[in-house]
Amino acid sequence: MTKILGEQNIPNLPWEEKPENCPGPIWRYSGNPVINRHPVDKIARIFNSGVIYKDGKFIGVFRAETIASLPHLRMGYSDDGINWKIDDHEINFVDEDGKPYRPYYAYDPRLVKVEDAYYIIWCTEFYGPALGIARTYDFKTFVRLENPLLPFNRNGVLFPRKVNGMYKLISRVSDNGHTPFGDIFISESPDMRYWGRHRHVMEKGGNGWWQGLKIGGGPAPIEIEDGWLMFYHGVINNCNGYVYSIGGVILDKDEPSIVKYRCKYYLMTPEAPYEEVGFVPNVCFPCTSLVDKKTGRIAIYYGAADTYLALAFTTVDEVVKYIKENHEGIGRDADLGR
């Protein structure tokens, strides 16, 4: 069994055994979607969202879109990770002086615990799309920190611990629309305030088309004995528009700008009706992976067709084996990235 480092036991992690007819290393929850259309009053959709396990229960920071299609962040709570009670109001952020600091829009949050704090990283408005970041200790007060990077940027993902004494942040440099710059980068900070020492991690492309247009970070990386296991999304632009699939990579433990193994095949692609049909068709967008350290089971929360929140499963052993057996070196991924 692959040794998992730094994770917690989650005895009530959502789980289903792998179906016999599943061809890949990830399989869908038979009860998908776990959050459907119009989940609460005046909310049309909840999808790309962050989930964390705390004190025996599950806490969610959801991308919620109003019936005017304006995205914001909203809290949710669950005993089992499947049935959710969602707040009737958005998160009320304050700045470091305690004054209201509400983002004009907020979407695609990741929720990561680092040391004794919980951080939300999302795409916000900062004279164009950029990363917003906030910290909470109790999920009651949410303090927005200074924007970590310049626009235009998306898909911010924090590592769940410091690496060599530094916070690490994955991101994808973007543009003001939907994306010509398609590679993943990493930045570091000693204090969550000043970010630098930027490195290139992964480039789009490879021999397959599924990640030929752009790639972006997904859930927080999972620390294993071989390095950092990270799910990400890859996008192709075909004759019917974009298709978002889930990929997998293992980064070097001490220098995560170095790719050790990268799977040439997608791990999951839109095939279920709720992934293929919706507000934005053909999207599987992973934002959360919860791991039970005792069993190695992983529950992946992902957005489906920008309409639903869905759930999929794998194990550390199975997905690591699949990534290694199907490794493809792409460009300068194995370099230091500077």
Buried (B, 14 or more C-beta within 10 A) or exposed (E): EBEBEEBEEBEEBBBBEBEEEEEBBBBBBEEBBBBEBEBBEEBBBBBBBBBBBEEEEBBBBBBBBEEEEEBBBBBBBBEEBBEBEBBEEBBEBBEEEEEEBEBEBBBBBBBBBBEEEBBBBBBBEBEEBBBBBBBBEEBEEBBBBEBBBEBBBBBBBBBBBBBEEBBBBBBBBBBEEEBEBBBBBBBBBEEBEEBEEBBBBBBBBBEBEBBBBBBBBBBBBBBBEBBBBBBBBBBBBEEEEBBBBBBBBBBBBEBBBBBBBBBBBBBBBBEBEBBBEBBBBBBBBBBBBBBBBEBBBBBBBBBBBBBBBBBBBBBBBBBBEBBEEBBEEBBEBBEEBE
